[in-house]
Amino acid sequence: MACRVCGSGNQVTLRAELTASIPSLPAAKLPPLYHCQDLRACTACGFAELQFPPIQLQELQKKAAKA
């Protein structure tokens, strides 16, 4: 699959462990969302992408509504 930014075919799949949090002062009191999943990265331009599963998207939406 080609990179969506530069069109290069030089992509690698990495195992990623990420922490997502809402960047606002009220949200600072909310715990972050931990996410472990594969991440696709382009070795030509550095663009990377991942997709959150529906359950974690719902958690992010709830936290965003509280922020």
C-alpha positions in Angstrom: 0.0 0.0 0.0 1.3 3.4 -0.9 1.8 6.3 1.6 -1.1 8.7 1.5 1.2 11.7 1.8 4.2 11.0 -0.5 3.0 8.0 -2.5 6.0 5.9 -1.5 5.7 2.1 -1.1 8.3 2.2 1.7 6.1 1.4 4.7 6.6 -0.6 7.9 4.1 -1.9 10.4 5.1 -1.3 14.0 3.5 -2.4 17.3 2.5 0.9 19.1 1.6 1.7 22.6 0.0 5.1 22.8 -1.6 7.3 25.4 -4.4 9.7 24.2 -5.7 12.5 26.3 -7.9 15.6 25.5 -5.8 18.7 25.4 -7.8 21.1 27.7 -7.6 22.2 31.3 -10.9 20.6 32.4 -9.8 17.3 30.8 -6.6 17.3 32.8 -8.5 15.6 35.6 -9.6 12.7 33.3 -7.5 9.6 33.0 -5.8 9.1 29.6 -6.9 6.4 27.2 -4.3 3.7 26.6 -4.2 2.2 23.1 -2.1 -0.7 21.9 -2.3 -1.6 18.2 -0.3 -1.8 15.0 0.8 1.5 13.5 1.8 1.9 9.8 4.6 4.3 9.1 6.2 5.6 5.9 10.0 5.4 6.0 10.3 7.9 3.2 8.4 10.9 4.7 7.6 9.8 8.3 3.8 9.9 8.0 2.1 7.4 10.3 -1.4 6.3 10.8 -3.5 4.1 13.0 -7.2 3.4 13.6 -8.9 3.3 17.0 -11.5 0.5 17.5 -15.1 1.6 18.0 -15.1 0.9 21.8 -12.1 3.2 22.3 -13.6 5.9 20.0 -16.7 5.9 22.3 -14.4 6.4 25.3 -12.7 9.3 23.5 -16.0 10.9 22.7 -17.2 10.6 26.3 -14.0 12.2 27.5 -14.2 15.0 24.9 -17.8 15.7 26.0 -16.7 16.1 29.7 -13.8 18.5 28.7 
